[in-house]
Amino acid sequence: MNSPAGALAKLPSRLYRRRRRLALVLRETAGRVARWAALAFGVLVLVAGLVLTPLPGHLGLPLLVVGLMIVLRNSFQAKRRFLRWQRRHPKLIFPIRRLMRREPEIMLVAWQQLLRSEKVFLRRASWRVLKRGRKHAKRWFKRKR
């Protein structure tokens, strides 16, 4: 059983298993490093979006959404917190979730946000012009057909 030929036959399989285990460890480490790098990049994009949001122009909100997407795809803890926040504040998070879809409904989300902000600032229904203007335009387009 303990012949030199038997020991030599086992040697390549041992080396193969060691190489395989080393490759697995290296692959896992590279995956973790890539995940941390993507997470850091996502946080950097989020911070840039926060800085640019109050400035004139429309660059802040898209950067926030892209940064949030990167962070949520690479952090399980952030994803859990985001879902918990969504359950607590669904009206606040729903537009963000709609923007994060594969085919985002940008114009619909913008319209919904305009209607919400109009409702907050103009309490009386008779003062709100966006909803009434949309209804009038809809009737006008139906008559033209």
C-alpha positions as CSV (number, residue, x, y, z in Angstrom):
1,M,0.0,0.0,0.0
2,N,2.7,2.5,0.9
3,S,4.7,2.0,-2.3
4,P,6.5,4.9,-3.9
5,A,4.3,4.5,-7.0
6,G,1.1,5.0,-5.0
7,A,2.6,8.1,-3.3
8,L,3.5,9.5,-6.7
9,A,0.0,8.8,-8.0
10,K,-1.6,10.8,-5.2
11,L,0.7,13.7,-5.6
12,P,-0.9,15.3,-8.7
13,S,-4.4,15.0,-7.1
14,R,-3.1,16.8,-3.9
15,L,-1.6,19.6,-6.0
16,Y,-4.7,19.9,-8.1
17,R,-6.9,20.2,-4.9
18,R,-4.5,22.8,-3.5
19,R,-4.6,24.8,-6.7
20,R,-8.3,24.5,-6.9
21,R,-8.8,25.7,-3.3
22,L,-6.3,28.6,-3.8
23,A,-8.2,29.6,-7.0
24,L,-11.5,29.5,-5.0
25,V,-10.0,31.7,-2.2
26,L,-8.6,34.2,-4.7
27,R,-12.0,34.4,-6.6
28,E,-13.9,35.0,-3.3
29,T,-11.4,37.7,-2.3
30,A,-11.5,39.4,-5.7
31,G,-15.4,39.3,-5.5
32,R,-15.3,40.9,-2.0
33,V,-12.8,43.6,-3.1
34,A,-15.0,44.3,-6.2
35,R,-18.1,44.6,-4.0
36,W,-16.4,47.0,-1.6
37,A,-15.1,49.1,-4.5
38,A,-18.6,49.3,-6.1
39,L,-20.1,50.2,-2.7
40,A,-17.6,53.0,-2.2
41,F,-18.2,54.3,-5.8
42,G,-22.0,54.2,-5.1
43,V,-21.6,56.2,-1.9
44,L,-19.4,58.7,-3.7
45,V,-22.1,59.1,-6.4
46,L,-24.7,59.5,-3.7
47,V,-22.7,62.2,-2.0
48,A,-22.2,64.0,-5.3
49,G,-25.9,63.8,-5.9
50,L,-26.6,65.3,-2.5
51,V,-24.3,68.2,-3.2
52,L,-25.7,68.8,-6.7
53,T,-29.4,68.5,-5.8
54,P,-29.9,72.1,-4.4
55,L,-27.9,73.7,-7.2
56,P,-29.7,74.8,-10.4
57,G,-29.9,72.1,-13.1
58,H,-31.2,68.6,-13.1
59,L,-28.1,66.6,-12.3
60,G,-28.7,65.9,-8.6
61,L,-31.7,63.6,-8.6
62,P,-30.5,61.2,-11.3
63,L,-27.1,61.0,-9.5
64,L,-28.9,60.1,-6.3
65,V,-30.9,57.4,-8.0
66,V,-27.9,55.9,-9.7
67,G,-25.9,56.0,-6.5
68,L,-28.7,54.4,-4.6
69,M,-29.0,51.7,-7.2
70,I,-25.3,50.9,-7.0
71,V,-25.4,50.8,-3.2
72,L,-28.5,48.7,-3.0
73,R,-27.1,46.1,-5.4
74,N,-23.9,45.7,-3.5
75,S,-25.0,45.9,0.2
76,F,-27.4,43.5,1.8
77,Q,-27.6,45.6,4.9
78,A,-28.5,48.8,2.9
79,K,-31.1,46.8,1.0
80,R,-32.7,45.6,4.2
81,R,-32.8,49.2,5.6
82,F,-34.2,50.5,2.3
83,L,-37.0,47.9,2.4
84,R,-37.8,48.7,6.0
85,W,-37.9,52.4,5.2
86,Q,-40.2,51.6,2.3
87,R,-42.6,49.8,4.6
88,R,-42.7,52.8,7.0
89,H,-42.9,55.5,4.3
90,P,-44.4,54.1,1.2
91,K,-45.5,57.4,-0.4
92,L,-42.0,58.8,0.0
93,I,-40.1,55.8,-1.4
94,F,-42.5,54.7,-4.2
95,P,-41.3,57.3,-6.7
96,I,-37.7,56.4,-6.1
97,R,-38.5,52.7,-6.7
98,R,-40.3,53.6,-9.9
99,L,-37.2,55.5,-11.1
100,M,-35.0,52.5,-10.2
101,R,-36.9,50.1,-12.5
102,R,-35.4,48.8,-15.8
103,E,-37.7,51.0,-17.8
104,P,-38.1,54.1,-15.5
105,E,-41.3,56.1,-15.9
106,I,-39.6,59.5,-15.6
107,M,-42.3,61.7,-16.9
108,L,-45.0,60.0,-14.8
109,V,-43.0,60.3,-11.7
110,A,-42.3,64.0,-12.4
111,W,-46.0,64.6,-13.0
112,Q,-47.0,62.8,-9.8
113,Q,-44.4,64.8,-7.8
114,L,-45.7,68.1,-9.3
115,L,-49.3,67.2,-8.3
116,R,-48.1,66.3,-4.8
117,S,-46.2,69.5,-4.4
118,E,-49.1,71.5,-5.7
119,K,-51.4,69.8,-3.2
120,V,-49.0,70.6,-0.3
121,F,-48.6,74.3,-1.2
122,L,-52.1,75.0,-2.5
123,R,-54.5,73.6,0.1
124,R,-57.7,74.6,-1.6
125,A,-58.8,72.5,-4.6
126,S,-60.0,75.5,-6.5
127,W,-56.4,77.0,-6.5
128,R,-54.8,73.9,-8.1
129,V,-54.3,74.4,-11.8
130,L,-52.3,71.3,-12.9
131,K,-55.1,68.8,-12.3
132,R,-57.7,71.0,-13.9
133,G,-55.4,71.9,-16.8
134,R,-54.8,68.3,-17.5
135,K,-58.6,67.5,-17.5
136,H,-59.2,70.5,-19.9
137,A,-56.4,69.4,-22.2
138,K,-57.7,65.8,-22.2
139,R,-61.2,67.0,-23.2
140,W,-59.8,69.3,-25.8
141,F,-57.8,66.5,-27.4
142,K,-60.8,64.2,-27.5
143,R,-62.8,66.9,-29.3
144,K,-60.1,67.3,-31.9
145,R,-60.1,63.7,-32.9
